[in-house]
Amino acid sequence: MRTALTDLVGCRHPIVQTGMGYVAGARLAAATSRAGGLGIIAAATMSVAEMTGAIREVKERTDAPFGVNIRSDADDAAERVEVMIREGVRVASFALAPRRELIARLKDAGVVTIPSVGARRHAEKVAAWGADAVIVQGGEGGGHTGPLATTLLLPQVVDAVDIPVVAAGGFFDGRGLVAALAYGACGIAMGTRFLLTGDSPVPDAVKRLYLEAAETLVTTKVDGVPHRVLRTPFVESLERSRLLRAVVNGARFKRLSGLSWAAMIREGRRMRHGRDLTWAQVLQAANTPVLLRAAMVEGRGDLGVMASGQVVGVIGDLPSCEELIGRIMAEAEAALKRLPGP
């Protein structure tokens, strides 16, 4: 299936695996790209050295195009961009709108820039700055999310920008891919569906919790901004003592990341300004990497936060990325044949 996305990045199928922190490492990204989709390394939770190593590992596993996701407001964002350019990464992905100068540097080096956005105005901004495409996530998506459903947000963005639009939030099968194409998107991006594959590094015990899950909730108690996660007793307990927990987790994150207190304070100031947060919310943001790591790396579903899209309730298996993408494309072909002819 050829679309503006496959033409732009060189993948065989218009399916993107999103950059999920502590989930989308070299193994998952390589498996996705090898299967014909676009795999993306989640480097925002990696050091620069770890990111470089992950990029090289993907290149050893496949010669298919792949991307790297970083935080545009990180203290070392410019350094990470230079690493991507030096290592020949095809796609640069951003969870927040990248600065104009980062987009310009990447475009000059021939790297495709695809920010993720959750509002029409954000899509218009990055398109004006020169982004090559945009991933638009509706409120059904996991992790940090907005209030507007994909079915309402997607057509708004498609009408507002003249660059390729990839749809995210609520997708898990071939029928969804066809629906996204009908709205004017050039492909779909999925997180939870790729998390629940045999190629995902998430511990089996945590995958079982996802497969058994019936619902998600959107909470601001993790890091101060709306976050869609699995509903668990631990998440519900975050109502209590969250500020103290945030300070403690800030110290833990400092040890994990190797950042100095000065660097953490600088990043906190950027977050406060860029996301219009209060200082209490900035402190709470220290929760996110620590609580995600507890579940996704350490397997502690009882003590961690598990970001999840609403699709978790209709997922019941753990295929390989190759099986999943092959199945989605077969379903899409079948869905297209069922449509009435001219």
C-alpha positions as CSV (number, residue, x, y, z in Angstrom):
1,M,0.0,0.0,0.0
2,R,1.7,3.2,-1.2
3,T,0.9,6.5,0.6
4,A,2.6,9.8,1.2
5,L,4.1,8.2,4.4
6,T,5.7,5.3,2.6
7,D,7.0,7.6,-0.1
8,L,8.4,10.1,2.5
9,V,10.3,7.7,4.7
10,G,10.7,4.6,2.5
11,C,8.8,2.0,4.6
12,R,6.8,-0.7,2.9
13,H,3.6,-0.2,4.9
14,P,1.9,2.9,6.3
15,I,2.3,1.8,9.9
16,V,4.3,3.6,12.6
17,Q,5.4,2.2,16.0
18,T,5.5,5.1,18.4
19,G,8.4,6.0,20.7
20,M,7.2,4.6,24.1
21,G,9.6,5.3,26.9
22,Y,11.4,2.1,28.3
23,V,9.5,0.0,25.7
24,A,10.6,1.1,22.2
25,G,14.3,0.2,22.3
26,A,16.4,-1.2,19.5
27,R,14.7,-4.6,19.6
28,L,11.2,-3.4,19.0
29,A,12.1,-0.7,16.6
30,A,14.2,-3.1,14.4
31,A,11.5,-5.7,14.4
32,T,8.9,-3.1,13.3
33,S,11.1,-1.7,10.5
34,R,12.1,-5.2,9.4
35,A,8.4,-6.1,9.1
36,G,7.9,-3.1,6.8
37,G,6.6,-0.5,9.2
38,L,8.5,2.5,10.7
39,G,10.1,1.6,14.0
40,I,11.0,4.4,16.3
41,I,13.5,4.3,19.2
42,A,12.3,6.0,22.3
43,A,15.5,7.9,23.2
44,A,14.0,10.4,25.6
45,T,14.5,8.0,28.4
46,M,18.1,7.1,27.3
47,S,21.4,8.8,27.8
48,V,23.2,10.1,24.6
49,A,25.5,7.1,24.8
50,E,22.5,4.7,25.2
51,M,20.8,6.3,22.3
52,T,23.8,6.0,20.1
53,G,24.2,2.3,21.0
54,A,20.5,1.7,20.3
55,I,20.8,3.4,16.8
56,R,23.8,1.2,15.9
57,E,22.0,-1.9,17.2
58,V,19.0,-1.3,14.9
59,K,21.3,-0.7,12.0
60,E,22.9,-4.1,12.7
61,R,19.5,-5.8,12.8
62,T,18.0,-4.2,9.7
63,D,18.8,-1.9,6.8
64,A,15.2,-0.6,6.7
65,P,14.4,3.0,7.6
66,F,13.7,3.8,11.3
67,G,13.3,6.8,13.5
68,V,14.5,8.2,16.9
69,N,12.2,10.1,19.3
70,I,13.7,12.7,21.6
71,R,12.5,15.5,23.8
72,S,12.8,18.8,22.0
73,D,13.0,20.7,25.4
74,A,15.9,18.5,26.7
75,D,19.1,20.2,27.7
76,D,21.1,18.1,25.1
77,A,18.5,18.1,22.3
78,A,21.0,19.8,19.8
79,E,23.6,17.2,20.7
80,R,21.1,14.3,20.1
81,V,20.2,15.8,16.7
82,E,23.8,15.8,15.7
83,V,24.1,12.1,16.7
84,M,21.0,11.3,14.6
85,I,22.5,13.1,11.6
86,R,26.0,11.4,12.1
87,E,24.4,8.0,12.4
88,G,22.2,8.3,9.3
89,V,18.8,8.1,11.1
90,R,16.0,8.5,8.6
91,V,13.4,10.0,10.8
92,A,13.5,12.4,13.8
93,S,10.4,12.2,16.0
94,F,9.4,14.6,18.7
95,A,6.8,14.2,21.4
96,L,6.7,18.0,21.8
97,A,6.9,20.6,19.0
98,P,10.6,20.9,18.2
99,R,12.3,24.3,18.0
100,R,12.4,26.0,14.6
101,E,16.2,25.7,14.6
102,L,16.2,22.0,15.2
103,I,13.8,21.4,12.3
104,A,16.0,23.5,10.1
105,R,19.2,21.6,11.1
106,L,17.5,18.2,10.4
107,K,16.1,19.3,7.1
108,D,19.5,20.6,6.0
109,A,20.9,17.2,6.7
110,G,18.1,15.3,4.9
111,V,16.5,13.9,8.0
112,V,12.7,13.6,7.9
113,T,11.1,15.5,10.8
114,I,7.8,14.2,12.2
115,P,6.6,15.8,15.4
116,S,3.6,14.4,17.4
117,V,0.8,16.9,18.2
118,G,-2.5,16.8,20.0
119,A,-4.1,20.0,18.7
120,R,-4.7,21.6,15.3
121,R,-2.8,24.8,16.2
122,H,0.3,22.8,17.1
123,A,0.1,21.0,13.7
124,E,-0.2,24.4,12.0
125,K,2.8,25.7,13.9
126,V,5.2,22.9,13.1
127,A,4.1,22.8,9.5
128,A,4.9,26.5,9.2
129,W,8.3,25.8,10.7
130,G,9.1,23.2,8.0
131,A,8.1,19.8,9.5
132,D,7.9,17.1,6.9
133,A,4.9,15.4,8.4
134,V,3.0,15.2,11.6
135,I,1.5,12.5,13.9
136,V,-1.8,13.5,15.3
137,Q,-2.9,11.7,18.5
138,G,-6.5,11.9,19.7
139,G,-7.7,11.4,23.2
140,E,-8.0,7.6,22.9
141,G,-4.2,7.3,22.9
142,G,-2.1,6.3,25.8
143,G,0.3,8.4,27.8
144,H,0.0,12.2,27.7
145,T,-3.1,12.9,25.8
146,G,-5.7,15.6,25.1
147,P,-9.5,15.7,25.3
148,L,-10.5,15.6,21.6
149,A,-11.2,12.2,20.0
150,T,-9.2,11.2,16.9
151,T,-12.3,11.2,14.8
152,L,-12.7,14.9,15.5
153,L,-9.1,16.0,15.6
154,L,-7.8,14.1,12.6
155,P,-10.0,15.8,9.9
156,Q,-9.3,19.2,11.4
157,V,-5.6,18.7,11.0
158,V,-5.9,17.2,7.6
159,D,-7.8,20.3,6.4
160,A,-5.4,22.7,8.2
161,V,-2.0,21.6,6.9
162,D,-0.5,20.6,3.5
163,I,2.0,18.0,4.8
164,P,1.3,14.3,5.4
165,V,-0.7,13.5,8.5
166,V,-0.4,10.2,10.4
167,A,-3.3,9.3,12.7
168,A,-2.7,8.0,16.2
169,G,-5.1,7.2,19.1
170,G,-7.4,4.2,19.0
171,F,-5.8,2.2,16.2
172,F,-5.1,-1.6,16.3
173,D,-6.3,-3.2,13.1
174,G,-6.7,-3.0,9.3
175,R,-10.2,-1.5,9.5
176,G,-8.7,1.4,11.5
177,L,-6.0,1.9,8.9
178,V,-8.7,2.2,6.1
179,A,-10.8,4.5,8.2
180,A,-7.7,6.8,8.8
181,L,-7.0,6.8,5.1
182,A,-10.6,7.8,4.4
183,Y,-10.2,10.8,6.8
184,G,-7.2,11.9,4.7
185,A,-4.4,10.5,6.8
186,C,-1.4,8.7,5.1
187,G,-1.0,6.1,7.7
188,I,-1.5,5.1,11.4
189,A,0.7,5.1,14.4
190,M,0.2,2.7,17.3
191,G,1.7,2.4,20.7
192,T,-0.2,0.0,22.9
193,R,-0.7,-2.5,20.1
194,F,3.1,-2.7,19.5
195,L,3.7,-2.8,23.3
196,L,1.7,-6.0,23.3
197,T,3.8,-8.0,20.8
198,G,6.3,-10.8,21.2
199,D,9.1,-8.3,20.2
200,S,8.3,-5.9,23.0
201,P,10.8,-6.0,25.9
202,V,8.1,-5.4,28.5
203,P,8.2,-8.1,31.2
204,D,5.7,-10.9,30.7
205,A,4.0,-10.3,34.0
206,V,3.2,-6.7,33.0
207,K,2.0,-7.8,29.5
208,R,-0.5,-10.1,31.3
209,L,-1.8,-7.1,33.2
210,Y,-2.4,-5.3,30.0
211,L,-4.1,-8.3,28.4
212,E,-6.4,-8.6,31.4
213,A,-7.2,-4.9,31.6
214,A,-10.7,-3.8,30.9
215,E,-10.4,0.0,31.2
216,T,-8.0,3.0,31.3
217,L,-8.4,6.3,33.0
218,V,-7.0,9.8,32.4
219,T,-5.3,11.2,35.5
220,T,-3.3,14.3,36.4
221,K,-1.9,12.6,39.5
222,V,1.1,11.1,37.8
223,D,2.9,14.2,36.7
224,G,0.4,17.1,36.8
225,V,-0.9,16.9,33.2
226,P,-3.5,14.5,31.7
227,H,-2.1,11.0,31.3
228,R,-4.0,7.9,30.1
229,V,-2.9,4.8,32.0
230,L,-4.3,1.5,33.1
231,R,-6.6,1.7,36.1
232,T,-4.8,0.0,39.0
233,P,-4.9,0.3,42.8
234,F,-1.5,2.0,42.7
235,V,-2.7,4.7,40.3
236,E,-5.7,5.4,42.5
237,S,-3.4,5.7,45.5
238,L,-1.4,8.5,43.8
239,E,-4.1,10.9,45.1
240,R,-2.2,10.8,48.4
241,S,1.2,12.3,49.2
242,R,2.0,13.0,45.5
243,L,4.2,16.0,46.1
244,L,6.4,14.2,48.6
245,R,6.6,11.2,46.2
246,A,7.6,13.5,43.4
247,V,10.5,14.9,45.3
248,V,11.7,11.4,46.2
249,N,11.3,10.3,42.6
250,G,13.2,13.4,41.4
251,A,16.2,12.2,43.4
252,R,15.8,8.7,42.0
253,F,15.6,10.0,38.4
254,K,18.7,12.1,39.1
255,R,20.6,8.9,39.9
256,L,19.2,7.0,36.9
257,S,19.8,9.8,34.3
258,G,23.1,11.0,35.6
259,L,21.9,14.6,35.4
260,S,23.2,17.2,37.8
261,W,20.8,19.1,40.0
262,A,21.6,22.2,37.9
263,A,20.7,20.4,34.7
264,M,17.5,19.1,36.2
265,I,16.5,22.6,37.3
266,R,17.2,24.0,33.8
267,E,15.0,21.3,32.3
268,G,12.3,22.0,34.9
269,R,12.3,25.7,33.8
270,R,12.0,24.7,30.2
271,M,9.1,22.4,31.0
272,R,7.4,25.0,33.0
273,H,7.7,27.6,30.2
274,G,7.1,25.3,27.3
275,R,4.1,23.4,28.8
276,D,2.7,26.2,30.9
277,L,3.1,24.2,34.1
278,T,3.2,25.3,37.7
279,W,6.2,24.5,39.8
280,A,4.2,21.8,41.6
281,Q,3.5,20.2,38.2
282,V,7.1,20.4,37.3
283,L,8.0,18.6,40.5
284,Q,5.4,16.0,39.8
285,A,6.9,15.4,36.3
286,A,9.7,13.6,38.1
287,N,7.2,10.8,38.7
288,T,6.8,9.8,35.1
289,P,10.2,8.2,34.2
290,V,10.6,6.5,37.5
291,L,7.1,5.1,37.6
292,L,7.2,4.0,34.0
293,R,10.6,2.3,34.5
294,A,9.2,0.4,37.6
295,A,6.6,-1.3,35.4
296,M,8.2,-1.5,32.0
297,V,11.7,-2.5,33.0
298,E,11.5,-3.9,36.5
299,G,8.1,-5.6,36.0
300,R,6.5,-4.0,39.0
301,G,3.0,-3.5,37.8
302,D,2.0,-3.0,41.5
303,L,4.4,-0.1,42.0
304,G,4.5,1.4,38.5
305,V,2.4,3.3,36.0
306,M,1.4,1.6,32.8
307,A,0.6,4.1,30.0
308,S,-2.1,2.7,27.8
309,G,-4.5,3.6,25.0
310,Q,-8.2,2.7,25.2
311,V,-7.6,-0.1,22.6
312,V,-6.1,-2.2,25.4
313,G,-9.6,-3.6,26.1
314,V,-9.8,-5.2,22.6
315,I,-6.3,-6.7,22.4
316,G,-6.0,-10.3,23.4
317,D,-2.8,-11.7,21.9
318,L,1.0,-11.2,21.6
319,P,1.9,-11.6,17.9
320,S,5.4,-10.8,16.5
321,C,5.7,-7.4,14.7
322,E,5.9,-9.3,11.4
323,E,2.7,-11.2,12.2
324,L,0.9,-8.0,13.4
325,I,1.8,-5.8,10.4
326,G,1.0,-8.6,8.0
327,R,-2.4,-9.2,9.6
328,I,-3.2,-5.4,9.6
329,M,-2.4,-5.1,5.9
330,A,-4.5,-8.2,5.1
331,E,-7.4,-6.8,7.1
332,A,-7.1,-3.5,5.3
333,E,-7.3,-5.2,1.9
334,A,-10.3,-7.1,3.0
335,A,-12.0,-3.9,4.4
336,L,-11.3,-2.1,1.1
337,K,-12.9,-4.9,-0.9
338,R,-16.1,-4.7,1.3
339,L,-16.6,-1.0,0.4
340,P,-19.2,-0.4,-2.3
341,G,-17.8,0.2,-5.7
342,P,-18.4,3.3,-7.8
